[in-house]
Amino acid sequence: MDISTYTSLLALEAPGWGTALLKGTVTTLEISFGAFLAGIVIGLCCALGKLNGSRSLAPVLNLYTTVVRAIPELILIIALYYAGTDSLNAILNALGFESVEINGFATAILVLGIVQGAYATEVIRGAILAIPTGQIEAGKAFGMPATMRFRRIILPAMMPTALPGLSNLWASVTKDSALIAVLGYQELAMITKLAASNTKFYFFFFCTAALIYLVITLCSNSVFDSLERRFRRGQVRVG
C-alpha cells in the first residue's frame, strides 16, 4: 500500500476523512475545556466547603468525592446520563410537562465536569492547605474581607502548588472525553471508529487518533508549563 492511499484517507474532501477528524478534534477540545472549567468551579466550591469546617456540609462533600473517585468513569457517565435524563423527565411529567431530549454536548460537559470536580476538589484543597497560615492571618489582620483575601492571597499562593495537579486533570479529561462515545456523541473517538469501520483501515485511523491526542497533550503541557513559570516568578527554586 503506497503513501498516496493513506494521504487520500485523510483528504479534506470526500471520500477522505480529514474534515471529519478535524471536527471531531475540535468537539473533543470543546467538551474537554468545558468539563475542565466546570470541574474547577465545582472543585473550588467543594474544597472551600470542606475547609470551612461545617459539620453538616463536610460529610456530604466527602461522600461526593469518595464515590466519584471510587467508581469507574465509564459507569458514572452512563449512570449520570440515563439516570439524570429519566429523573428530569419524571419531574417534568409529574408537573404536567412533556419529556425533553437532553442535549448531548451539554450533557457531556456536565457529566465529565462532575467527575473532574471530585478530583479537582482534592487538588485545590491540598494547594490551599499548603499556604502558610501566617499569610492568611496577615490578611485578616489588615481587615481584608474574605473575597479580597481569596483574590489577593489564597489564589496567587495556591496556584503554583495546584497547577501540576490541574495539568494532570486536563490530560485526564481529554482522554475521558472519548468515553462520551458510548452515548453516541460524535467526538474524535467516535469519528475515528466510524472512519476505521467504513474503510477497514483500523490500525491507521486509531494510530492517527492517538497522534492527535499526543499533540493535544504536548501543546497543553507547554501551556501549563508557561503558567507555572508565571505563577512561580520571584520564588526561589530548590535544586
Beta strands, then each sheet from edge to edge (+ up, - down):
end
